[in-house]
Amino acid sequence: MSEILAPLTTDFLTWLAAEPRDYADVMEAWRTSCPRLTVWEDAIDAGLITRTHSAGRATRIELTARGRSLLQQHNRPPATGEKPIGA
């Protein structure tokens, strides 16, 4: 993970840790067209988040054990469910 993007990635993981989120909600809050802000892609590539599919339900995005471990390393408790600043 890039040193520049690390704080933003931990913000994303903190927000996601508050509760499992639907894919559409994650994309609404964290999608960007800027090729330099790759928080979503970096989190997937690093194995920090996963997509969970269940019959009859929207795809959910959740932290993996590795994602939870990263938050613990940064002493970041889950957010209270608010959208990220600027979203």
N, C-alpha and C positions, 0 to 999 in steps of 0.2 A: 504494500500500500504506500502510495506517495506520501511524503511528509507533509506536503501542502494539503492533501485531501484527507489526511488522518483525522483531524478534528471534525470535519464535515461527515465523515464516515461514522465516527462514534456518535455524533448527533443523530444520524439516521438510525443506527442500531438502538440507541436509547429510546427514540420515538417508537420504533417497532417493538421493543421489549415491553412497552406498557400494555400491549394487547396484540394478539394476532390480527392482522389487517387483510382485507380483501385486496387482490391484485389491483383492481381499479382505483381504490383509495390510495394505494402506494404510488401508483403512476400519476395520479392527480397531484399529490403532494410533492413528489420527488423527481418527476420527469424533467429533463432539460434538453435543449437542443444544442447546448454548448459542448463541443467535443473535449473540452478540458475539464469539465465537471462530470466525471464518470462514476459517481457514488454508487448508483444501482449496479452497474456492470462490475465495478471493483468488488462489491460485496458478494455478488454471485460467484465471480471468478475465484475469490479467496475462500469460498465455502462458509461465509458468515451468515448467509440466509438461504432459505429453501422455499420452493413452491410446494404446497400441499394440495392435492386434488382429492375431492370427495364427491361421490355421486350426489347430484342434486344440489350442490353448494358451489358458490363462487370459489375460484382458486384463492387460497390463503397464502400469505407470505409470513414466514416465521423465522426466528433466529435459530441457528444450529447451535450445537454445543460449543463449537469454535467461536461463534458470534457472542454467546453469553460469556465465554471465557475472556474475550477481548474487552468486553464491558467491565468485567470484574478487575482486569488488569489496570484499567483506566479509572477505577472507582466511580463508575457512572451508574446510578440507580435508574430504573425505568422512568420515562417521562410520564406525565399525567394524561396523555392523550391529545394534547393540543397539536395543531399543525406547526411545522417548522416555520421560523421567521422567514418572510419573503415568499412563502408558498401561496 
